[in-house]
């Protein structure tokens, strides 16, 4: 299965992402590899401090933007909720959303990494 087919099976709106890049599939794939690198470097851990989470908001907002630009829908939607919940002073609810998305995010990143190393 190709990278794009596998990403589609994981809930990524590949067609929307490719369309955003003027229909250039090769560029989309390269951007997915960059997305993988960004996600590895910008980690939001579920054990963040419930009293001081300003940095978590910044990282989550950046991840939301990157995921949105590439139509990585499950990650985009989850980080959008996380940002909104944290801005509304609801860190425990944000933590739950994060814990729920991490397995899905992991599958998407594993998929990209397998294809990057192929």
Secondary structure, 3 states (H helix, E strand, C coil): CCHHHHHHHCCCCHHHHHHHCCCCHHHHHHHHHHHHHHHHHCCCCCCCCCCCCHHHHHHHHHHHHHHHHCCCHHHHHHHHHHHHHHHCCCHHHHHHHHHHHHHHHHHHHHHHHHHHCC
